[in-house]
Amino acid sequence: MITQQNLLNIFRIITRVIFNLALVALLIGLLVSVGRTLMDLGLAVSQPTVRLGLKDLVTNILSLVVVLELVRAFVDYFEYDRIRAEILVEVAVIFVLREMMLGLFSGDIKGADVLVWSAGILALVIARALAIAFPYGKMVRPKQ
């Protein structure tokens, strides 16, 4: 007979398998990306200008940082059996910083856009600080 506890156990097992497969896929992708970035290092020297050579290198390295943060989020899931909000906000901060830096590097972001991007990053940093200050699962007891 299938009970609710049996279904919960099956759910936990399937969830762990899926997260393990996702983690393995991320790690393989990370290793391939590191290898390709190292191979592209020669292209950075051979390009006609330093800017063209470094653009792809900077893009690849910043993308690697985002993937590293995602791997850390998945590993954190196994440690705490849940994904913590502060880790997700850190991934968002890294991603937004990457996009802003790439936009600045390519010249797509100018003037007031920098202020808007900075305000978005500030909002994410405040959200991270709040996630750390008020962690999920810890109830604040009222003073008696």
Disulfide bonds with the S-S distance in Angstrom:
none
